[in-house]
């Protein structure tokens, strides 16, 4: 994982997944060094990732007070239970639905859970974190937040986009791409991750986008995009286009067989 600072109070723990034919998908977690430190998501749930070790390079895990789980998908929960053991005072910020989803894999210790819904706020000692539902999401338990002290928005999956290289996915910035390249990547992600956006009421969707517009963060941090600094207007313009983007159609069986054949020197057997 690649660790780097964004602003004065946030460290990015940058990881990525290589998706053939799509690109390198950033998978970020974050550390917010508030008076009561907050870890935002806990990385990929794959065997060769050690989230706790990466976090230990930024701070002592025992000092973590809050683990804000933006939603309980497997690319957000990789180090969750190890972190709960290493951080005995930490509580998991999630929703009733989020905790319920987690129980299908491994139940959360309910005395370590803190329910927080969109529209509510969390006191972390030196600031309040305002919870909101991002305009685009792929899980009904999704809750992002805005830190008014730093003007940073943590948007979960919203605004994501595949990157052309692993280096950019893990340690770059969104404005490293040309505007048209970034827009194309984000619209592709929107059609994959939030296909429902193409069947929604456009007016109601626009009202959700307006909540983010009024927030007007200086920095937007997404799980699946390199940090976006002073790019809010461009991000808003892109996600307003999501309902009209071409639907994503994944590879079919013939494409899979062709891919598998490429792994064998002699191709597929007769």
C-alpha positions as CSV (number, residue, x, y, z in Angstrom):
1,X,0.0,0.0,0.0
2,X,1.1,3.6,-0.7
3,X,0.7,6.1,2.2
4,X,0.6,9.8,1.5
5,X,-0.8,13.0,3.1
6,X,-3.7,15.0,1.8
7,X,-4.2,18.3,3.6
8,X,-3.0,18.6,7.2
9,X,-5.1,16.0,8.9
10,X,-5.6,13.1,6.4
11,X,-3.4,10.2,5.3
12,X,-4.4,8.1,2.4
13,X,-3.7,4.4,2.5
14,X,-3.7,3.7,-1.2
15,X,-4.2,0.3,-2.8
16,X,-5.5,-0.9,-6.1
17,X,-7.0,-3.8,-8.1
18,X,-6.1,-4.6,-11.7
19,X,-9.2,-5.4,-13.7
20,X,-8.3,-6.6,-17.3
21,X,-9.9,-4.5,-19.9
22,X,-10.9,-1.8,-17.4
23,X,-7.8,-0.5,-15.7
24,X,-6.5,-0.2,-12.2
25,X,-9.2,0.5,-9.6
26,X,-8.0,2.6,-6.7
27,X,-9.0,1.1,-3.3
28,X,-8.3,3.7,-0.6
29,X,-8.7,3.8,3.1
30,X,-8.0,6.9,5.1
31,X,-6.8,8.1,8.5
32,X,-8.2,11.3,9.9
33,X,-6.0,12.6,12.7
34,X,-8.7,14.3,14.8
35,X,-8.4,14.5,18.6
36,X,-10.2,11.1,18.5
37,X,-8.6,9.5,15.5
38,X,-10.8,8.1,12.8
39,X,-10.0,5.3,10.3
40,X,-12.2,5.4,7.2
41,X,-12.7,1.9,5.8
42,X,-10.1,-0.9,6.2
43,X,-9.0,-2.0,2.8
44,X,-9.3,-5.1,0.6
45,X,-10.3,-8.5,1.9
46,X,-7.6,-10.5,0.0
47,X,-5.0,-12.6,1.6
48,X,-1.9,-10.7,0.5
49,X,-2.9,-7.4,2.0
50,X,-2.0,-6.4,5.6
51,X,-4.1,-3.4,6.4
52,X,-3.0,-3.3,10.0
53,X,0.7,-3.2,9.1
54,X,0.0,-0.3,6.7
55,X,-1.9,1.6,9.4
56,X,0.9,1.0,11.8
57,X,3.2,3.0,9.6
58,X,0.9,6.0,10.1
59,X,-0.2,5.7,13.8
60,X,-0.4,3.2,16.6
61,X,-3.6,1.2,15.9
62,X,-4.3,1.2,19.7
63,X,-5.0,4.9,19.5
64,X,-7.9,4.6,17.0
65,X,-11.2,5.7,18.4
66,X,-13.5,5.4,15.5
67,X,-13.7,3.1,12.4
68,X,-16.0,4.8,9.9
69,X,-17.2,2.0,7.7
70,X,-18.7,3.8,4.7
71,X,-20.4,0.5,3.7
72,X,-19.8,-3.2,4.4
73,X,-18.5,-4.3,0.9
74,X,-15.5,-6.6,0.9
75,X,-13.2,-3.9,-0.5
76,X,-13.9,-1.8,2.6
77,X,-13.8,-4.4,5.4
78,X,-10.5,-6.2,4.8
79,X,-8.8,-5.2,8.1
80,X,-11.9,-4.5,10.2
81,X,-11.8,-7.4,12.7
82,X,-8.0,-7.3,13.1
83,X,-8.2,-3.5,13.8
84,X,-11.0,-4.1,16.3
85,X,-8.6,-6.4,18.2
86,X,-5.7,-3.9,18.0
87,X,-7.8,-0.9,18.9
88,X,-9.8,-1.9,22.0
89,X,-11.4,1.6,22.5
90,X,-12.5,1.9,18.8
91,X,-16.1,1.7,17.7
92,X,-17.4,0.9,14.3
93,X,-19.6,3.7,12.8
94,X,-22.2,2.1,10.5
95,X,-26.0,1.9,10.1
96,X,-28.5,-0.7,11.2
97,X,-28.5,-2.1,7.7
98,X,-24.7,-2.1,7.5
99,X,-24.4,-4.1,10.8
100,X,-27.1,-6.5,9.5
101,X,-25.2,-7.1,6.2
102,X,-22.0,-7.7,8.2
103,X,-23.7,-10.5,10.2
104,X,-24.0,-12.6,7.0
105,X,-20.2,-13.1,7.1
106,X,-19.1,-12.5,10.7
107,X,-21.1,-10.7,13.3
108,X,-19.9,-7.4,14.7
109,X,-19.6,-7.2,18.5
110,X,-22.6,-4.9,19.0
111,X,-21.0,-3.2,22.0
112,X,-18.4,-1.9,19.6
113,X,-21.0,-0.5,17.1
114,X,-22.2,3.1,16.8
115,X,-25.2,3.7,14.6
116,X,-25.1,6.9,12.6
117,X,-27.6,7.8,9.8
118,X,-27.3,10.4,7.0
119,X,-28.1,13.8,8.4
120,X,-26.6,13.1,11.8
121,X,-23.1,14.1,13.0
122,X,-20.3,12.5,15.0
123,X,-18.3,14.4,17.6
124,X,-14.6,13.3,17.4
125,X,-13.3,15.7,20.0
126,X,-12.0,18.7,18.0
127,X,-14.7,18.7,15.2
128,X,-18.0,17.3,14.1
129,X,-18.3,14.9,11.1
130,X,-21.5,15.4,9.2
131,X,-22.9,12.2,7.7
132,X,-24.6,12.2,4.3
133,X,-25.7,9.8,1.5
134,X,-23.5,10.3,-1.5
135,X,-25.3,10.9,-4.9
136,X,-24.0,7.6,-6.3
137,X,-23.5,4.4,-4.3
138,X,-23.7,0.6,-4.7
139,X,-24.7,-0.4,-1.2
140,X,-27.8,0.7,0.7
141,X,-25.8,1.1,3.9
142,X,-23.5,3.8,2.3
143,X,-22.8,6.8,4.5
144,X,-20.1,9.3,3.7
145,X,-19.2,12.4,5.7
146,X,-18.0,16.0,5.5
147,X,-15.3,17.4,7.8
148,X,-16.1,21.1,8.0
149,X,-12.8,21.9,9.8
150,X,-10.7,20.7,6.8
151,X,-13.4,21.1,4.1
152,X,-12.8,17.5,3.1
153,X,-15.6,15.2,1.9
154,X,-15.3,11.4,2.2
155,X,-17.6,10.2,-0.5
156,X,-17.2,6.4,-0.3
157,X,-17.6,4.9,-3.9
158,X,-19.0,8.0,-5.4
159,X,-16.8,9.8,-8.0
160,X,-14.7,6.6,-8.6
161,X,-12.9,5.8,-11.8
162,X,-10.3,3.3,-13.1
163,X,-6.8,4.6,-13.6
164,X,-4.4,3.8,-16.5
165,X,-1.6,2.7,-14.2
166,X,-1.1,1.2,-10.8
167,X,1.1,4.0,-9.7
168,X,-1.6,6.6,-10.4
169,X,-4.3,4.5,-8.8
170,X,-2.3,4.1,-5.6
171,X,-0.4,7.4,-5.2
172,X,-1.6,9.9,-7.8
173,X,-4.1,12.7,-7.9
174,X,-7.3,12.9,-9.9
175,X,-6.0,16.0,-11.8
176,X,-3.1,13.9,-13.1
177,X,-5.5,12.8,-15.9
178,X,-6.7,15.0,-18.7
179,X,-10.3,16.3,-18.0
180,X,-11.8,14.2,-20.8
181,X,-9.9,11.1,-19.6
182,X,-11.1,11.5,-16.0
183,X,-14.6,12.1,-17.1
184,X,-14.7,9.0,-19.2
185,X,-13.2,6.9,-16.3
186,X,-15.7,8.2,-13.8
187,X,-18.7,7.7,-16.1
188,X,-17.6,4.1,-16.8
189,X,-17.4,3.6,-13.0
190,X,-20.8,5.1,-12.5
191,X,-22.4,2.8,-15.0
192,X,-20.7,-0.3,-13.4
193,X,-21.1,0.7,-9.7
194,X,-24.4,2.5,-9.7
195,X,-26.4,1.3,-12.8
196,X,-29.6,2.3,-11.1
197,X,-28.8,5.9,-11.8
198,X,-30.0,5.4,-15.4
199,X,-33.5,4.6,-14.3
200,X,-34.0,7.3,-11.6
201,X,-36.2,10.4,-11.6
202,X,-33.8,13.0,-12.9
203,X,-35.2,15.8,-10.7
204,X,-34.9,13.8,-7.5
205,X,-31.4,12.7,-8.5
206,X,-30.5,16.3,-9.1
207,X,-31.6,17.2,-5.6
208,X,-29.2,14.6,-4.2
209,X,-26.4,16.1,-6.2
210,X,-27.4,19.6,-4.9
211,X,-26.7,18.5,-1.4
212,X,-23.1,17.8,-2.4
213,X,-23.0,21.0,-4.4
214,X,-24.0,23.1,-1.3
215,X,-21.3,21.3,0.7
216,X,-18.7,22.6,-1.7
217,X,-15.7,20.7,-0.3
218,X,-12.2,21.7,-1.2
219,X,-11.0,18.1,-1.3
220,X,-13.0,15.1,-2.3
221,X,-11.8,11.7,-1.2
222,X,-13.3,8.6,-2.8
223,X,-12.5,5.0,-2.1
224,X,-12.0,4.4,-5.9
225,X,-10.4,7.6,-7.1
226,X,-7.1,9.4,-6.3
227,X,-7.6,12.5,-4.2
228,X,-9.4,15.3,-6.0
229,X,-8.3,18.7,-4.8
230,X,-10.2,21.8,-5.8
231,X,-12.1,19.9,-8.5
232,X,-15.7,20.0,-7.0
233,X,-17.3,21.7,-10.0
234,X,-15.9,19.2,-12.4
235,X,-16.9,16.3,-10.3
236,X,-20.4,17.6,-10.1
237,X,-20.6,18.1,-13.8
238,X,-19.6,14.5,-14.4
239,X,-22.0,12.8,-12.0
240,X,-24.9,14.9,-13.4
241,X,-24.2,13.0,-16.7
242,X,-24.4,9.6,-15.1
243,X,-28.1,9.0,-15.8
244,X,-27.5,9.6,-19.5
245,X,-24.3,7.5,-19.9
246,X,-24.3,4.4,-22.0
247,X,-25.0,1.3,-19.9
248,X,-22.1,-0.9,-19.1
249,X,-22.2,-4.4,-20.7
250,X,-19.6,-6.8,-19.4
251,X,-17.7,-9.5,-21.4
252,X,-19.7,-12.5,-22.4
253,X,-18.7,-16.2,-22.3
254,X,-16.9,-16.1,-25.6
255,X,-14.7,-13.2,-24.3
256,X,-14.0,-15.2,-21.2
257,X,-13.0,-18.3,-23.2
258,X,-10.7,-16.1,-25.3
259,X,-9.1,-14.6,-22.2
260,X,-8.6,-18.1,-20.7
261,X,-7.1,-19.3,-24.0
262,X,-4.5,-16.5,-23.8
263,X,-3.2,-17.9,-20.6
264,X,-2.2,-21.2,-22.3
265,X,0.7,-21.3,-24.9
266,X,-1.3,-23.6,-27.2
267,X,-4.7,-21.9,-26.7
268,X,-7.8,-23.8,-25.8
269,X,-7.8,-27.6,-26.3
270,X,-10.0,-28.9,-29.1
